[in-house]
Amino acid sequence: MFGLDILYLLSRGAFELAIRILFKIKIEGTENLPEAPYIVASNHTSLLDPPLVGIACKGNTVHFMVKQELYDIPVIGYWTRNVACIAVRRGDNSIKGLRETVRRIKAGNVIGIFPEGTRSVDGSFQEAKTGT
């Protein structure tokens, strides 16, 4: 279930092609990424952040922690369930999402998190949430 599955690979390839056509990007430092498992933490100032993190971590499927609400949106919900995302319920004291994250790390996967907890509305950096 959590290997480099076809939907993840196709999505990452499509995002990379579109981003490279539309924007002039240069990804540096990927030689510093450790062998999986590891956690990649990024600021979240744009909708492009998850695809850019996925592109930068090209050798691995990144299991992003995402808000549970995304699962309720028809097309996006199907996609998030099928590209190894981990649902996290905001404001919930449940540790279900955290347990799933730990399970996936122990299985040797790469985890993607956005410590700010949400995307910035104005592009400025925000304070990281406690518990990150």
N, C-alpha and C positions, 0 to 999 in steps of 0.2 A: 504493500500500500504506500509506503513512504520512500520508495526509490525515486530515481529520476524518471517519473512517469511521463507519458506522452503529452498530457494536457499542460503540465508544468513546463516541459521543454518547448512546446509550441508557443505557449504564452510568453515565456521569457524571450524566445527568438523574435516574436512579433513585436514585443515592447522594445527590444533592443533595436530592431530595424527602424521602427517609427521614431524612436528617440534620436538615433544617430542621423536620420534624415532631417528631422525638424530642428535639432539643437546641435550645437558644437560642444560635445562633451569629451573630456579626457579623464579616464579613470586611472589613478596612480596608486601604487602601494599594495597592489594585490599580492605581490610576492611576500608580503608580511603577514598574510592570513595564515593561521595555523592549520594543521590537519583537523578535520572534524573529529569529535564534536567541539563546537564553540558557539558562543553567543555573539551576535553582531548587534550593537545598539547604535541607533542613528537618531538625529534630530528629525522632526517631522514637520517640515515647512511647506511641503507641496504634495499633490497627489502623485507626483512622479517618484517620490522617495522609495516606496516599496519596489517598483521595477528597477530603479537604479541600484538598490542594494542587491537585488537578485542578479543583475547583470555583473556587478562587481564580484559577487561570490559564485562566479560561473561554474566552477567545478562541483558545486553542491546544490541540492534543493534546499532553499531556505524556508523553514517552517515558521511563518510569521504568526505572531500573536495578534489577533484581530478582534474588534468588538463584536459581540454576539449578534448585534442588530444587523450586521451584514448578511447573516444567514437567512434573514427574513425577506431579503430583496430577491425576487425571482431569479434573474440571470446571475447576479453577483453571488447570491447564496449558493447556487449550483457550483459556480467556479471556486469559491472559497472552500467548500467541502471537498473538492476534488484536486486541489493543489497543495494539500498538506497544511492548511492554516489551522491554528488553534484558537477556538472560540474563548473569549474572556468576557464575562458579564461585568459591566462597569458598576462600581459601587456595591458589588456583591461581596459578602464576607466569605463566600464559598471558595474553597481552594481547588475546585475541580480543574480549572484551567492551568493552575500552577502544577498540580499533580501530573497532568498530561504533558506539560512542558518538561518536567523532570524525567518522565518516562522516555520522552523522545531524545533528550540529551543522553540518557543512559544507553539508548539504542544507537548512539553515534551520529545523531543528526545535528544540523546547524539550525539555531533558533534566531529569528529576527524579532527585535523588540524596538519600540519607540518609547523611551522613558518618559517623554512628556505626556503620554497617555492619549493624546489627540493631535490632530493636525493644527498648526497655527493658522488663524484666519487672516493674519496680515503679513505672514512670512518671517516674523521675528521669532527668535528662540524663546522657549518657555522654560519654566522651572520643571525639573524632573519630578515625577511623582514618587512618593515614598514607597518602598517596597520593591523598587526596581532592582 
